Amino acid sequence: MRIARIAHPEGMCFALVEGEGNEVTLKEIEGHPFGQLNKTGRQWPLSDVRLLAPMLPSKVIAIGRNYADHVAEVFKKSAESLPPTMFIKPPTAVIGPEAPIRIPDFATNVEFEGELALIIGKPCKNVKKEDAHDVIFGYTIVNDVSSRDLQFADGQWARAKGIDTFCPLGPWIQTELDYNELPIKAHLTHEGTTETKQDSNSNQMIMSIPEIIEFITASITLLPGDVICTGSPAGTAAMFPGDRIEIEIPGIGRLANPVERA
């Protein structure tokens, strides 16, 4: 099942996503999706709505350094010497599909990071890894936009990764997904040329998804709608105003955003 959050001609709502390609229809549901899903009877073709970020979380918790090749690429060290770590992106960084990533002048080396993200479905704390799937509502795509210059200058990552618009999410939530062997690709269009930069697989994660949930909830209570970013594979690259970044994960879809100067 796919669930989107949309702006339609009469307001905003959550909606079931039915159909494929040009035949996609958005069917409005009552209230929020964390419970019984009741259709209201209203529906729109995809062309008549705007896809919003599929969730407005209380927090976005991300796992950094969760792919060995990305650790080597960015930090020039081995994953053994720099194990996975946790950081938080503020909810004000969240944007939806096709919303522009806006780069401020003080961020001079901004890169995309295409990742698989989880949506939490119930309040939870101290979740053991064997019970982790009980608290997952679904899956989506995230672009963990990162200003490398600020990341290394500050020594911690809040500013580098928390700038407004630096957390695109979408296009919707897929509630059922086999994430163990999941291709993750990112395509960058620069000066009219599109190049695939990231081409990896979720099976390269150092810390598995159940381990991530156990690790996070040992310290932090998660709430329905909270987002967990599971880490970026190698292949990240700089983005510039005028570029376009599109992240592709089979079973979910594609998340695309233009890049602008703030």
Summary of the structure (lengths in Angstrom):
residues: 262
radius of gyration: 17.6
end to end distance: 35.9
largest distance: 55.0
contacts: 889
relative contact order: 0.22
helix: 18%
strand: 42%
